[in-house]
Amino acid sequence: MAQSGKGKLNFRCPSCFQRDLDIDMFYDKDKKEYYCMRCQFHGTEKEVLAGNEIIRWRYKDMHKRYALEDFYKN
């Protein structure tokens, strides 16, 4: 993840990322949580990482190459 001046790391918003939007989250030092400027999502670092981990299923086979025969097996 890229570095940011707002918090320790620049996290991606899980709610926006589910909709294929790459939105950075900001850190609120008073509440000690991350929040998204685009949607209503907010949470601790642990909650953000857990939300992003759920989304990884969409990209689990991104680097796997499929042949045409894989789809038409009899």
C-alpha positions as CSV (number, residue, x, y, z in Angstrom):
1,M,0.0,0.0,0.0
2,A,1.1,3.5,-0.7
3,Q,2.2,5.9,2.1
4,S,0.0,8.7,3.2
5,G,0.3,11.8,5.3
6,K,-3.0,11.3,7.0
7,G,-2.3,8.0,8.7
8,K,0.2,5.2,9.0
9,L,-0.7,3.7,5.7
10,N,-3.0,4.6,2.8
11,F,-5.8,2.1,2.9
12,R,-8.5,1.5,0.3
13,C,-12.1,1.8,1.2
14,P,-13.7,-1.7,1.2
15,S,-17.2,-0.4,0.4
16,C,-16.0,1.6,-2.6
17,F,-13.6,-1.2,-3.7
18,Q,-16.5,-3.6,-4.0
19,R,-17.9,-1.2,-6.6
20,D,-14.6,-1.2,-8.4
21,L,-13.7,2.3,-7.1
22,D,-10.2,2.8,-5.8
23,I,-10.8,5.4,-3.1
24,D,-8.2,6.2,-0.4
25,M,-9.3,6.4,3.3
26,F,-8.4,9.1,5.7
27,Y,-7.4,8.7,9.3
28,D,-9.2,10.5,12.2
29,K,-6.7,10.7,15.1
30,D,-9.4,11.7,17.6
31,K,-11.6,8.7,16.9
32,K,-8.6,6.5,16.0
33,E,-10.4,5.1,12.9
34,Y,-10.3,5.4,9.2
35,Y,-13.1,7.0,7.1
36,C,-14.0,7.3,3.4
37,M,-14.8,10.7,1.9
38,R,-17.0,9.2,-0.8
39,C,-19.2,6.9,1.2
40,Q,-20.3,6.4,4.8
41,F,-17.8,3.7,5.6
42,H,-15.6,4.1,8.7
43,G,-13.8,1.6,10.9
44,T,-10.6,0.6,12.7
45,E,-7.5,-0.6,10.9
46,K,-8.5,-4.2,11.7
47,E,-12.0,-3.7,10.2
48,V,-10.6,-2.1,7.0
49,L,-8.2,-5.0,6.5
50,A,-10.9,-7.5,7.1
51,G,-13.2,-5.8,4.6
52,N,-10.5,-5.8,2.0
53,E,-9.6,-9.4,2.6
54,I,-13.2,-10.4,1.8
55,I,-13.0,-8.6,-1.5
56,R,-9.9,-10.6,-2.5
57,W,-12.0,-13.6,-3.6
58,R,-12.9,-11.6,-6.7
59,Y,-9.3,-11.5,-7.8
60,K,-8.0,-14.8,-6.5
61,D,-7.5,-16.3,-10.0
62,M,-6.4,-13.1,-11.7
63,H,-3.0,-14.5,-12.7
64,K,-4.3,-18.0,-13.6
65,R,-4.5,-18.6,-17.3
66,Y,-7.5,-20.5,-18.6
67,A,-7.6,-22.4,-21.9
68,L,-10.7,-22.8,-24.0
69,E,-10.7,-26.5,-23.2
70,D,-11.2,-25.7,-19.5
71,F,-14.6,-24.3,-20.2
72,Y,-15.8,-27.1,-22.6
73,K,-14.9,-30.3,-20.9
74,N,-17.3,-33.2,-21.5
